[in-house]
Each structure stands twice: as C-alpha cells, then as structure tokens.
Amino acid sequence: MGRAGRSLRRVDLPRERRVVLRHRPEHPRERRADGVLNAASANGRFTIVGLGEAVFDLFPDKVVLGGTSLNLSVHAQQLLAPHGGRGVLLSRIGTDDLGRQLLSEFKSRRLPVDNIQLDHDKPTGRVLVQFRDGEPHYEIVRDVAWDALAFSQAEQTLAANCHAICFGTLSQRDPRSRASIRTILRAAPQAVRLFDVNLRQDFFDAEIISESCALATVVKLNEAELPVVAKLLALPNGEPAAQMETLRARFNLRAAVLTRGERGTAWFDASGTIEADVPRFEPALGADSVGAGDACSAGLLVGLLRHQTPREVVALANRLGAYVASQPGATPVLPAGLGD
C-alpha cells in the first residue's frame, strides 16, 4: 500500500484568487466542548476519524484495499502522527481472510486498529471489479460487515474526544449502520464534521443526503455529484457557485466545498468563494487518481483544525490531492513536509 516518498518538484506558492474581506465567526455547531479542541490546538495532537466503509477491490488479477473512510484515515494518520496526532478508522470488518489481511496491512503501516469492529457473521466489505470491452464495472457487495456498524461505549468515547469526523453516503445504505453513524455524529458536537457526499451506484437518496448535510459542519462534493444533489435537494437551477451557496446557507454550514479535478478545490463560505493554485507533480509510473479526493478531505480537516485561513486550507487540500493523483494507489506514502 504505497512506496517511500519521492522528492517534490519546486512549485509556485498558491495564491488566492478572491480576497476575503470579512472575518467569519465560529460556526455555532463547532462550539468547543470540555476543552477538547482547545487542548489539542495547543499541541497539535488531533484525532481525525474516518467513519464508514472499509473494502477490498477484487480485480481479476489483484486485491486492493480501499474505501473512502479507510483512505481518509490513512492520509490523516500520515499527516498527524509526526505531531502526536492520529487518523482513526471507525469501521467494521469480518473475521475472514480479507479482514485479517486488513489488520495485517494496518499494523505493518503502524495505523491504529483499536476502533475497527469485528463481525463474526458477516464478511469484510468487497467490491467486485470486472472489465467489459476494456471498461471497468464495479459491484459493491451488499450485507457486509460495515453495514452492521454498531454503537457502544467505545464509539461514544471516541466521538466525544475526537476533533474531526469524515463520513459519506455509501456507509449509510443499511438502516443499522445509518443509525449508528448518526448517533456517533450527534455524540461529537465539538468536532468538525465533514460530509463527503461521494455518491456510489444507487446507495443514496434525498433523505440520506439532507440528513447528512444537517449533521455536518462542512459538505464536500465534486462537479459530477452537484447536479444530482441539486435535483434531489431542489436547489435552484443555475451556476454551480449559486447552487453551492444555496446549499451552504440552507444547512447553515461553515463551508461548502466543490472539487473540480485538475482545477482544484473551490471553497464557499459566508464571505465568498476561495480558490488556490494547484501544484503539479511529476507523475510516477502507473499513477492514477484513486484516493485523491480522500487526500483532499484530509487536507481540509487538518487545515481547519490548525485554524488556517480558507486560502491556506484550500491550498493544503489541493497539494495533497495533486500529489496522490501523481502516484499509483489510493494511499501512497506522503513525503515529509507535504502537509506543512
């Protein structure tokens, strides 16, 4: 799962394309509880949780570990561990061969496994990948371990003491996991809660998206997802910027974030729209864009927890996403200093 970091090409510093003139006060749903965020801010020991699915992509010739929540937790761990923080995967896996392989890979990379639930009845999550006329087709297997994600005292403790959580729609396709995820989010009023929409197959509807936006402090989606979300939530027709602003205002979000591939990330908040340049990295052999969006999410959360300006947050998200897109695999080893 990754290789040693490569040296980076020199790039120009990102520059802001629109000046933010007004200071935005702290979001009312991000009040610090029991000093959790204040204490961590003093020493940088943040905990970021990837909440949801952990899967293996089963190709005809290989097996690849992934899943949005898993990828996010791996990127967060790499960014936070040097400063005493951690990225945590909160998911559920089977006690089968794939589950054992996941635990082995996590331990080999010194990733936390304490909050990975074990299910003795259901298999570890799988995505079946087949090629038809050279094009990949994916089937996300139903009724797997993470569909039965549970809530107990361990999850309550993690939720009450974490600083940020990232969650999506796929892991809420089953009523059991959906209920647990919403309980966990409600148990973390002090945390930055990033809803990464991440639409997959038909595992979403208007209720899941609307309720998730209501539980979030920041919402992130890509250009392909915006028209779908706009239709489901009855956002007004028009330019993407107007739709993003309507989404932000309707759910009283700190920010709504639109990812645009090579054009980078656009941040929409009450002060306006923020963009930053996207650095270019030399593509490695076999490079693909898998995991770039999850690296972007990790950058958003780390930047927010560091109390960086929106421009700095966007620049960090762009930098991480661009680097991962220049490498093969979803969770390459990040070079030292990339997240600084």
The 8 nearest C-alpha neighbors of each residue, nearest first, counted from 0:
[[1, 330, 331, 328, 2, 104, 64, 329],
 [0, 2, 331, 332, 330, 328, 3, 327],
 [3, 1, 332, 331, 4, 0, 5, 333],
 [2, 4, 332, 5, 1, 334, 333, 331],
 [5, 3, 334, 332, 333, 2, 6, 335],
 [4, 6, 7, 334, 3, 333, 2, 332],
 [5, 7, 4, 8, 334, 335, 9, 280],
 [8, 6, 5, 9, 280, 281, 334, 10],
 [7, 9, 10, 280, 6, 281, 279, 278],
 [8, 10, 7, 11, 280, 278, 279, 12],
 [11, 9, 278, 8, 12, 279, 280, 7],
 [12, 10, 13, 9, 278, 276, 14, 277],
 [11, 13, 14, 10, 276, 278, 314, 275],
 [14, 12, 276, 275, 314, 11, 15, 277],
 [15, 13, 275, 276, 12, 16, 310, 274],
 [14, 16, 275, 17, 274, 310, 273, 13],
 [17, 15, 274, 14, 275, 273, 18, 276],
 [16, 18, 15, 273, 19, 272, 274, 271],
 [17, 19, 20, 16, 15, 273, 271, 272],
 [18, 20, 21, 270, 17, 271, 273, 22],
 [21, 19, 18, 22, 270, 271, 17, 23],
 [22, 20, 19, 270, 23, 269, 271, 18],
 [21, 23, 24, 20, 270, 19, 269, 25],
 [22, 24, 21, 25, 270, 269, 26, 268],
 [25, 23, 26, 22, 27, 21, 253, 269],
 [24, 26, 27, 23, 29, 30, 253, 28],
 [25, 27, 29, 28, 253, 24, 30, 252],
 [28, 26, 29, 30, 25, 24, 253, 251],
 [29, 27, 26, 30, 188, 216, 189, 25],
 [30, 28, 26, 189, 27, 31, 190, 191],
 [31, 29, 189, 28, 27, 32, 188, 26],
 [30, 32, 189, 36, 34, 29, 35, 33],
 [31, 33, 189, 34, 35, 30, 188, 36],
 [34, 32, 35, 31, 36, 189, 37, 160],
 [33, 35, 37, 32, 36, 38, 31, 39],
 [36, 34, 33, 38, 37, 32, 160, 39],
 [37, 35, 39, 38, 34, 31, 40, 162],
 [36, 38, 40, 34, 39, 35, 41, 31],
 [39, 37, 40, 36, 41, 35, 34, 42],
 [38, 40, 44, 36, 41, 43, 42, 37],
 [41, 39, 37, 43, 38, 42, 36, 305],
 [40, 42, 39, 38, 43, 37, 44, 36],
 [43, 41, 39, 40, 44, 38, 82, 83],
 [44, 42, 40, 39, 45, 82, 41, 84],
 [45, 43, 84, 83, 39, 42, 82, 46],
 [44, 46, 84, 43, 39, 162, 85, 47],
 [45, 47, 85, 161, 162, 84, 86, 48],
 [46, 48, 163, 86, 164, 162, 87, 161],
 [49, 47, 164, 87, 50, 88, 86, 163],
 [48, 50, 68, 88, 72, 165, 71, 89],
 [51, 49, 89, 166, 68, 48, 165, 90],
 [52, 50, 170, 90, 68, 166, 89, 49],
 [51, 53, 170, 68, 145, 66, 90, 54],
 [52, 54, 66, 69, 124, 65, 90, 68],
 [55, 53, 124, 125, 66, 65, 64, 52],
 [54, 56, 64, 125, 63, 65, 57, 126],
 [55, 57, 126, 63, 62, 125, 58, 127],
 [56, 58, 62, 127, 128, 126, 55, 61],
 [57, 59, 128, 61, 60, 62, 56, 129],
 [60, 58, 61, 57, 129, 128, 62, 130],
 [59, 61, 58, 62, 57, 128, 63, 129],
 [62, 60, 58, 59, 57, 63, 56, 55],
 [61, 63, 57, 56, 58, 55, 64, 60],
 [64, 62, 56, 55, 65, 61, 57, 58],
 [65, 63, 55, 54, 56, 62, 66, 101],
 [66, 64, 54, 55, 70, 69, 53, 63],
 [65, 67, 53, 69, 54, 68, 52, 70],
 [68, 66, 70, 69, 71, 293, 65, 52],
 [69, 67, 49, 71, 51, 50, 70, 66],
 [68, 70, 72, 66, 71, 67, 53, 88],
 [71, 69, 73, 67, 72, 68, 66, 65],
 [72, 70, 293, 68, 74, 69, 73, 49],
 [71, 73, 86, 49, 75, 69, 87, 88],
 [74, 72, 76, 70, 75, 71, 69, 86],
 [73, 75, 71, 77, 76, 72, 294, 70],
 [76, 74, 86, 72, 78, 77, 73, 297],
 [77, 75, 86, 85, 73, 79, 78, 74],
 [76, 78, 74, 75, 79, 80, 73, 333],
 [77, 79, 75, 76, 338, 80, 74, 81],
 [78, 80, 84, 76, 85, 82, 81, 77],
 [79, 81, 84, 83, 82, 85, 76, 77],
 [82, 80, 79, 83, 78, 84, 77, 76],
 [83, 81, 80, 79, 84, 43, 44, 42],
 [84, 82, 44, 80, 81, 79, 85, 43],
 [85, 83, 44, 79, 45, 80, 82, 46],
 [86, 84, 76, 46, 80, 79, 87, 45],
 [85, 87, 76, 72, 75, 47, 46, 48],
 [86, 88, 48, 72, 111, 49, 47, 85],
 [89, 87, 49, 72, 48, 69, 90, 50],
 [90, 88, 50, 114, 115, 49, 87, 51],
 [89, 91, 115, 51, 52, 145, 88, 116],
 [90, 92, 116, 145, 144, 115, 148, 117],
 [93, 91, 123, 144, 117, 98, 118, 145],
 [92, 94, 123, 122, 118, 98, 95, 117],
 [93, 95, 98, 119, 118, 117, 99, 92],
 [96, 94, 98, 93, 97, 99, 122, 123],
 [95, 97, 99, 98, 100, 94, 93, 123],
 [98, 96, 100, 99, 95, 101, 123, 93],
 [97, 99, 101, 95, 93, 100, 94, 96],
 [98, 100, 96, 102, 97, 101, 103, 95],
 [101, 99, 97, 103, 98, 102, 96, 104],
 [102, 100, 98, 104, 103, 99, 105, 97],
 [103, 101, 105, 99, 100, 104, 106, 98],
 [102, 104, 100, 106, 101, 105, 107, 99],
 [105, 103, 107, 101, 106, 102, 100, 108],
 [106, 104, 110, 102, 108, 107, 103, 109],
 [105, 107, 109, 103, 108, 104, 110, 102],
 [106, 108, 104, 105, 109, 103, 110, 102],
 [107, 109, 105, 106, 110, 104, 0, 103],
 [110, 108, 106, 107, 105, 111, 104, 112],
 [109, 111, 105, 108, 106, 112, 76, 73],
 [112, 110, 113, 87, 109, 105, 106, 88],
 [111, 113, 115, 114, 110, 102, 105, 88],
 [114, 112, 115, 111, 116, 87, 88, 89],
 [115, 113, 89, 112, 116, 88, 90, 87],
 [114, 116, 90, 89, 112, 91, 113, 88],
 [115, 117, 91, 114, 90, 92, 118, 89],
 [118, 116, 92, 93, 91, 94, 119, 115],
 [117, 119, 93, 120, 121, 92, 144, 94],
 [120, 118, 94, 93, 121, 117, 122, 95],
 [121, 119, 118, 122, 93, 144, 94, 143],
 [120, 122, 144, 143, 93, 118, 119, 123],
 [123, 121, 93, 143, 144, 124, 95, 92],
 [122, 124, 93, 92, 144, 98, 143, 97],
 [123, 125, 54, 143, 53, 55, 144, 122],
 [126, 124, 55, 54, 140, 56, 139, 127],
 [125, 127, 139, 56, 138, 140, 57, 55],
 [128, 126, 138, 57, 137, 56, 125, 139],
 [129, 127, 137, 58, 136, 57, 126, 135],
 [130, 128, 136, 135, 127, 131, 137, 58],
 [129, 131, 135, 134, 133, 136, 132, 128],
 [132, 130, 133, 134, 135, 129, 136, 128],
 [133, 131, 134, 130, 135, 129, 136, 128],
 [132, 134, 131, 130, 135, 129, 136, 128],
 [133, 135, 130, 131, 132, 136, 129, 128],
 [136, 134, 130, 129, 128, 131, 137, 133],
 [137, 135, 129, 128, 130, 134, 138, 131],
 [138, 136, 128, 127, 126, 139, 135, 129],
 [137, 139, 127, 126, 140, 128, 136, 200],
 [138, 140, 126, 125, 141, 137, 127, 124],
 [141, 139, 125, 126, 138, 142, 124, 143],
 [140, 142, 143, 139, 146, 124, 125, 138],
 [143, 141, 146, 144, 140, 121, 147, 173],
 [144, 142, 122, 124, 121, 146, 141, 145],
 [143, 145, 121, 92, 146, 91, 123, 122],
 [146, 144, 91, 148, 147, 143, 52, 90],
 [145, 147, 176, 144, 143, 173, 148, 142],
 [146, 148, 145, 176, 175, 144, 149, 143],
 [149, 147, 176, 145, 146, 91, 179, 90],
 [150, 148, 179, 147, 151, 176, 175, 116],
 [149, 151, 179, 154, 148, 152, 155, 183],
 [152, 150, 154, 153, 155, 149, 156, 179],
 [151, 153, 155, 154, 156, 150, 157, 158],
 [154, 152, 156, 151, 155, 157, 114, 150],
 [153, 155, 157, 151, 156, 152, 150, 158],
 [154, 156, 152, 158, 153, 157, 159, 151],
 [157, 155, 153, 159, 154, 158, 152, 160],
 [156, 158, 154, 160, 159, 155, 161, 153],
 [157, 159, 187, 155, 156, 160, 161, 186],
 [158, 160, 187, 156, 157, 186, 161, 155],
 [159, 161, 157, 158, 156, 35, 162, 187],
 [162, 160, 46, 158, 157, 163, 159, 47],
 [161, 163, 190, 46, 47, 45, 36, 191],
 [162, 164, 191, 190, 47, 192, 161, 48],
 [163, 165, 48, 192, 47, 49, 193, 191],
 [164, 166, 193, 49, 194, 50, 192, 48],
 [167, 165, 50, 194, 195, 51, 193, 49],
 [168, 166, 195, 196, 194, 169, 197, 170],
 [167, 169, 171, 170, 196, 203, 198, 197],
 [170, 168, 171, 172, 202, 167, 199, 198],
 [169, 171, 51, 52, 168, 172, 167, 176],
 [172, 170, 177, 168, 169, 173, 176, 174],
 [171, 173, 202, 169, 170, 174, 203, 177],
 [172, 174, 175, 171, 146, 176, 177, 170],
 [175, 173, 177, 176, 178, 172, 171, 146],
 [176, 174, 178, 177, 173, 147, 179, 146],
 [175, 177, 148, 179, 146, 147, 178, 173],
 [178, 176, 171, 174, 180, 175, 179, 173],
 [177, 179, 181, 175, 176, 180, 174, 182],
 [180, 178, 176, 182, 150, 177, 181, 149],
 [181, 179, 183, 177, 182, 178, 176, 184],
 [180, 182, 184, 178, 183, 179, 185, 177],
 [181, 183, 179, 185, 180, 184, 178, 186],
 [182, 184, 186, 180, 181, 185, 158, 179],
 [185, 183, 181, 187, 186, 182, 180, 214],
 [184, 186, 182, 187, 183, 181, 188, 214],
 [185, 187, 183, 184, 158, 159, 188, 182],
 [186, 188, 158, 159, 184, 185, 189, 190],
 [189, 187, 190, 186, 185, 29, 28, 30],
 [190, 188, 31, 32, 187, 29, 30, 162],
 [191, 189, 162, 163, 187, 188, 192, 29],
 [190, 192, 163, 216, 162, 164, 193, 29],
 [193, 191, 215, 164, 216, 163, 190, 165],
 [192, 194, 165, 217, 218, 215, 195, 164],
 [193, 195, 218, 166, 167, 215, 196, 165],
 [194, 196, 219, 167, 197, 166, 218, 193],
 [195, 197, 167, 220, 194, 198, 168, 219],
 [196, 198, 195, 167, 199, 168, 220, 169],
 [199, 197, 196, 168, 200, 203, 224, 169],
 [198, 200, 202, 201, 169, 197, 203, 168],
 [201, 199, 202, 198, 203, 139, 138, 137],
 [202, 200, 203, 199, 198, 204, 169, 172],
 [201, 203, 172, 200, 169, 199, 168, 204],
 [204, 202, 201, 168, 207, 172, 198, 169],
 [203, 205, 207, 206, 208, 202, 231, 201],
 [204, 206, 231, 208, 207, 209, 232, 203],
 [205, 207, 209, 208, 204, 210, 203, 211],
 [208, 206, 210, 204, 205, 209, 211, 203],
 [207, 209, 211, 205, 206, 210, 212, 204],
 [208, 210, 206, 212, 211, 207, 205, 213],
 [211, 209, 213, 207, 212, 208, 206, 214],
 [210, 212, 214, 208, 213, 209, 207, 215],
 [213, 211, 215, 209, 214, 210, 208, 250],
 [212, 214, 210, 211, 215, 250, 209, 216],
 [215, 213, 211, 212, 210, 184, 216, 185],
 [216, 214, 192, 212, 217, 213, 193, 194],
 [215, 217, 252, 192, 253, 191, 193, 218],
 [218, 216, 193, 254, 215, 252, 255, 253],
 [219, 217, 194, 255, 193, 195, 256, 212],
 [220, 218, 256, 195, 257, 255, 194, 196],
 [221, 219, 257, 196, 195, 224, 258, 256],
 [220, 222, 258, 257, 224, 223, 259, 225],
 [221, 223, 225, 224, 259, 258, 257, 220],
 [222, 224, 221, 225, 226, 227, 220, 259],
 [223, 225, 221, 227, 222, 226, 228, 220],
 [224, 226, 228, 222, 227, 223, 229, 221],
 [227, 225, 229, 228, 224, 230, 223, 222],
 [228, 226, 230, 224, 229, 225, 231, 223],
 [227, 229, 231, 225, 230, 226, 232, 224],
 [230, 228, 234, 226, 232, 227, 231, 233],
 [229, 231, 233, 227, 228, 232, 226, 234],
 [232, 230, 228, 205, 229, 233, 227, 204],
 [231, 233, 229, 230, 234, 228, 205, 209],
 [234, 232, 230, 229, 231, 235, 228, 236],
 [233, 235, 229, 232, 242, 230, 236, 245],
 [236, 234, 233, 237, 242, 229, 245, 241],
 [237, 235, 234, 238, 242, 229, 241, 233],
 [238, 236, 235, 239, 241, 242, 240, 234],
 [237, 239, 241, 240, 242, 236, 243, 235],
 [240, 238, 242, 241, 243, 237, 225, 222],
 [241, 239, 243, 238, 242, 244, 267, 272],
 [242, 240, 244, 238, 243, 239, 245, 237],
 [241, 243, 239, 245, 244, 240, 234, 246],
 [244, 242, 246, 240, 245, 241, 239, 247],
 [243, 245, 247, 241, 246, 242, 248, 240],
 [246, 244, 242, 248, 243, 247, 249, 241],
 [245, 247, 243, 249, 244, 248, 242, 250],
 [248, 246, 252, 244, 255, 245, 249, 250],
 [247, 249, 251, 245, 250, 246, 244, 252],
 [250, 248, 246, 247, 251, 245, 252, 244],
 [249, 251, 252, 248, 247, 213, 212, 246],
 [252, 250, 248, 249, 247, 253, 216, 213],
 [253, 251, 247, 216, 254, 250, 217, 248],
 [252, 254, 216, 217, 26, 268, 251, 255],
 [255, 253, 268, 217, 252, 267, 247, 256],
 [254, 256, 218, 267, 247, 217, 219, 266],
 [255, 257, 219, 266, 265, 218, 267, 254],
 [258, 256, 265, 220, 221, 264, 219, 259],
 [259, 257, 264, 221, 263, 260, 220, 265],
 [260, 258, 263, 262, 222, 264, 221, 261],
 [261, 259, 262, 263, 258, 264, 221, 222],
 [260, 262, 263, 259, 277, 321, 264, 258],
 [263, 261, 259, 260, 277, 264, 276, 258],
 [262, 264, 259, 261, 260, 317, 277, 258],
 [263, 265, 258, 257, 259, 313, 317, 274],
 [266, 264, 274, 257, 256, 273, 258, 267],
 [265, 267, 256, 273, 272, 255, 274, 264],
 [268, 266, 272, 255, 254, 271, 256, 244],
 [267, 269, 254, 270, 271, 253, 272, 266],
 [268, 270, 271, 267, 23, 254, 253, 248],
 [271, 269, 268, 21, 19, 20, 23, 272],
 [270, 272, 268, 269, 267, 273, 19, 17],
 [271, 273, 267, 266, 268, 265, 274, 17],
 [272, 274, 266, 265, 17, 310, 267, 16],
 [275, 273, 265, 16, 15, 264, 266, 313],
 [276, 274, 15, 13, 14, 314, 313, 310],
 [275, 277, 13, 14, 278, 274, 314, 263],
 [276, 278, 317, 263, 318, 275, 279, 262],
 [279, 277, 10, 318, 276, 280, 321, 11],
 [278, 280, 277, 321, 281, 10, 322, 8],
 [281, 279, 282, 322, 325, 8, 278, 7],
 [280, 282, 283, 325, 279, 8, 7, 322],
 [283, 281, 325, 286, 280, 326, 284, 324],
 [282, 284, 326, 286, 325, 285, 281, 327],
 [283, 285, 286, 282, 327, 326, 325, 287],
 [284, 286, 327, 283, 287, 326, 282, 328],
 [287, 285, 327, 326, 325, 283, 284, 282],
 [288, 286, 327, 324, 289, 326, 285, 325],
 [287, 289, 324, 291, 290, 323, 286, 325],
 [290, 288, 329, 291, 287, 328, 324, 292],
 [289, 291, 329, 293, 292, 288, 294, 330],
 [292, 290, 320, 294, 323, 324, 293, 288],
 [293, 291, 295, 294, 290, 320, 296, 289],
 [292, 294, 296, 71, 290, 295, 291, 70],
 [295, 293, 297, 291, 320, 296, 292, 319],
 [294, 296, 316, 320, 292, 298, 293, 297],
 [297, 295, 293, 299, 298, 294, 292, 300],
 [296, 298, 294, 300, 295, 299, 75, 71],
 [297, 299, 316, 295, 301, 296, 315, 300],
 [300, 298, 296, 302, 297, 316, 312, 301],
 [299, 301, 303, 297, 302, 298, 304, 296],
 [300, 302, 304, 298, 303, 299, 297, 305],
 [303, 301, 312, 305, 299, 300, 307, 304],
 [302, 304, 306, 300, 305, 301, 307, 299],
 [303, 305, 301, 306, 302, 300, 40, 162],
 [304, 306, 302, 303, 307, 301, 40, 43],
 [307, 305, 303, 304, 302, 308, 40, 312],
 [308, 306, 305, 302, 311, 303, 312, 309],
 [307, 309, 311, 310, 312, 306, 303, 302],
 [310, 308, 312, 311, 313, 307, 273, 266],
 [309, 311, 313, 308, 312, 314, 15, 273],
 [310, 312, 314, 308, 309, 313, 307, 315],
 [313, 311, 302, 309, 315, 310, 314, 299],
 [312, 314, 316, 310, 315, 311, 317, 309],
 [313, 315, 311, 317, 312, 316, 275, 310],
 [316, 314, 318, 312, 317, 313, 298, 311],
 [317, 315, 298, 295, 313, 319, 314, 318],
 [318, 316, 314, 320, 315, 277, 319, 263],
 [319, 317, 315, 321, 316, 320, 278, 314],
 [318, 320, 322, 316, 321, 294, 317, 295],
 [319, 321, 291, 295, 294, 317, 323, 322],
 [322, 320, 324, 318, 319, 323, 317, 325],
 [321, 323, 325, 319, 324, 320, 280, 318],
 [322, 324, 291, 326, 325, 320, 321, 319],
 [325, 323, 288, 321, 291, 322, 326, 287],
 [324, 326, 282, 322, 323, 286, 283, 280],
 [325, 327, 286, 323, 283, 324, 287, 282],
 [328, 326, 286, 287, 285, 329, 325, 283],
 [329, 327, 330, 331, 289, 326, 287, 1],
 [328, 330, 290, 289, 331, 70, 327, 291],
 [329, 331, 328, 1, 70, 0, 290, 332],
 [332, 330, 1, 2, 333, 328, 329, 0],
 [331, 333, 1, 4, 2, 3, 334, 330],
 [332, 334, 4, 331, 335, 337, 77, 3],
 [335, 333, 4, 337, 336, 5, 332, 6],
 [336, 334, 337, 333, 4, 338, 339, 78],
 [335, 337, 339, 338, 334, 333, 78, 7],
 [338, 336, 335, 339, 334, 333, 319, 318],
 [337, 339, 336, 78, 315, 319, 298, 335],
 [338, 336, 337, 315, 78, 335, 302, 301]]
